[in-house]
Amino acid sequence: TQLLEQSPQFLSIQEGENLTVYCNSSSVFSSLQWYRQEPGEGPVLLVTVVTGGEVKKLKRLTFQFGDARKDSSLHITAAQTGDTGLYLCAGAWGGKLIFGQGTELSVKP
Amino acid sequence: GAVVSQHPSWVICKSGTSVKIECRSLDFQATTMFWYRQFPKQSLMLMATSNEGSKATYEQGVEKDKFLINHASLTLSTLTVTSAHPEDSSFYICSASLWGNTYEQYFGPGTRLTVT
């Protein structure tokens, strides 16, 4: 069974702080995606990483895919209250996505 | 681009009745659609994979006779919860993938089902 361990599961920080969310697995994924979900809505795709060692930036968000394509991280710089939400990593395997447990991020003013 | 809609966005039904949820890809053709279930503060749980014109593939533990999936066209998949019970109350989300690109999925806004 392919598993994605996401940590931390809950994170509460002050506006302006930095944070990192981790997504780890013992399995190799052909690609890995990060989604953000707000309450009562569907997840929205933030980024897809495909190549081992790849780094992608989306404004204040930096995504990294591990060299062995088994892990990934999401780093947010100078968090804002609008970053609050559920962050999900998902690895592509066997024609479907395997989701991590999610990280509930709360950014307080 | 890559917009997915779901209807209804929320539904309340009585125990024992059936409810149908529609998932549509609005601006692209989706060879594969996926149905997920999500409990509060938890991640998505894949229920089934639906390919146009063929039977859905259900994940282990998901009752195919209870959760009927039909993928009649490249833009529409439906999930019917039959003989619903209160424990079926949940947030149901569909997603669709583009042709030949199954690792990127575009999600619908979800349907909140409450069974009384």
Interface residues (C-beta under 8 A of the other chain):
Chain A: Q6 S30 S31 Q33 Y35 G40 E41 G42 P43 V44 L45 T48 L86 L88 A92 G95 K96 L97 F99 G100 Q101 G102 E104
Chain B: V4 Q6 T32 F34 K41 Q42 S43 L44 M45 L46 T49 F91 I93 S95 T102 Y103 E104 Q105 Y106 F107 G108 P109 G110 R112
